[in-house]
Amino acid sequence: MSWPPTSVPPDAGAVAGPGAEAVAEQVFVALADPSRRAILAALASGGPATATDLAGRLPITRQAVAKHLALLAGAGLVRAEPGERRRVRYRLRSAPMRVAQQFLAALARDWDSPLSALTGHLDRSAHEPATNQGRHD
C-alpha cells in the first residue's frame, strides 16, 4: 500500500534528501518489531556490541539477533564494524532516525492546520445561540 507523499521540511537539507521518505519507511519497518527495538535500546545503553554480546543481554538467540541486525543495518540504523578476532561489532547510526523524525514532524505539521480549523469550527458551534444550532441553511 502506498500513502500519498508528505512534505519533508525544507530545512531537512542533506540529512533528508530526495529519498527521505524511503529512509523513513525503512526506519518505521525496523522499529515495528519489539526485538529490534530491544536491540537498538541495548546498543544505545551499552554501546557497540557483537551479536553474541546482544544475545547474552536479550531473551533471543544469537541467530535471531543476527537476523534482526541485518535488517537494522539495511535500514541504516546500525553499522557493522570489524572487531578483534574477526568479530563484527554493531554501532548505532542516528541519521536515519533523524530523517524519520523529520518525516513525523512534517506529518504532524500537515495535520496541525486542519485540526486547528476543526477545533475552531467546533468551538464556534458550541458557543452559537441555541436557536441557530441544528439549522443547516
N, C-alpha and C positions, 0 to 999 in steps of 0.2 A: 504494500500500500504506500502510495506517495502522498505526502502532505504538501499543501501549497507552500512556496518558499516564504520564509520570514526574513525581513530585512535584518542585516547584520549591522551593528553600529558603525558609522563611518570612521570612528576613531580606533577601530579594531586593528587597522594597519597591517603590518607584516604577520602578526600572530594569526589573524583570521584568514586573509587572502581569499582567493576565488573558491577554494574547496572547503571553506569553513563549515558549511552545513554538513558535508560528508564526514568531516572530522568529528563534529558534534554528534552525529548519528552513531559513529563507531564508539564514542565515549559512552553514550547512553546505553548501547547494546552491552558494552563491557560492564557497566555499573548495574545492569539489571539482575545479575546473578549474585546472591549473597556470599558465595565462596570467593568470587573475585573481589567483592568489596572488602572481605576479611583479609585477603592477601594484600590489597592496597593499604589497608589500615595497619597491618603488620609491618609493611615496608616503611610506612610513614613514621611509625613509632620506634622501630628498631633499626632503621637504615638498611643499606643494601644487604641482600641475603641470597643464598642459593635455594633451589627448590627443596633440597633436603632440610635446610635450616627452617624454611617456612612450614614444611610438613611436620616438623617437630613441634612447632608452635600452634598448629591448627589441627582441627579434627578431620583432616582429609589426607589421603595418601599422597606420596611424592609424585606418583604418576598423574593424579588429578591436579596437583599443584602445577606440574609442568604443562599440562594441557591448558589450564587457565592462564598461566604466564605467557604462553604462545599467543593466546587471544588478546591479552593485555598489551603485549608487545606489538601485535598487529594494529591495535588502536593507538599506539604511540604512548601509552600510559607508563610503560616500563621500558628500560633499555638494558639489554644483556651486555655484560662486560666480562671479558676474560679475567679469571682469577688465578690463584695459585693452583698448581697440580691439575690443570685443565678443568677446574670447577668454574662454572659460569655463575656470576652474581648478578642479581637484578636490582636496578636502581629506579626510583620513581622519576617520571618526567612530568612537569607541570603544564607545559604549553598546551597540550590537547585539552586539559581540564579548563584552562583559561578560555579557550575557544568555545567550549560547551557553556561556560558561564556567560560569555558574551551573547551566545545564541539565546539562552534563557532570559537574559536581560532585555534583548530585543523583543522576544516574545511577550514578556511582561509589559514592555513599553507599548507594544501594539495593542494589548488588551486594556491598558490604563484609560485611554481616551474613551472607547465605547462604554466601559464600565462606569466611568465618571458621568458620562451623558445619561446613562440609565439611572444612576443614583439620583442625579438632579431631577430627572423626569419623575421618578417615584416620590422624591421629597416634595416636589411641587404638587403632585397629585394628592398627596396625603394632607396638604395644607389648603386645598381648594375648599370653598364652602360646600356644605352638604348638598345644596341644590344643584350644583354642577356635576357632582360625582355620579357616575353611571350614565351620563349623557354622551353619546357619540354622534356628533353632528357631521 
